[in-house]
Amino acid sequence: MDKVFKALADASRRKLLDRLHAENGQTLNELCQRLDMTRQAVSKHLALLEDANLVATVRRGREKLHYLNPVPINEIAERWIGKYERPQVQALAELKRNLEKSS
């Protein structure tokens, strides 16, 4: 789980995961679009995400498609968030969302 936490600690990697969540199965070129990062930086971030098992890749001809693997995130949720009362955590998350909207 240390690799997963390390991978999730970086905002750029979280943004890549969000992009894959919105549209799974993207190439490196597709992921680089609309990001303020070099191709090499995106590649390095993807390698860390792969190493943490948060991203899986499939070759399609000369292309390499990247897919979100939500299993490690779910394992974190089950192990760490599951210890606490889910309704309380959900209420706090809703409060945070509402406060962020109003600011």
Secondary structure as UniProt FT lines:
FT   HELIX           2..8
FT   HELIX           11..22
FT   HELIX           28..32
FT   TURN            33..34
FT   HELIX           39..51
FT   TURN            52..53
FT   STRAND          55..60
FT   TURN            61..62
FT   STRAND          63..68
FT   HELIX           71..76
FT   HELIX           77..81
FT   TURN            82..83
FT   HELIX           86..102
//
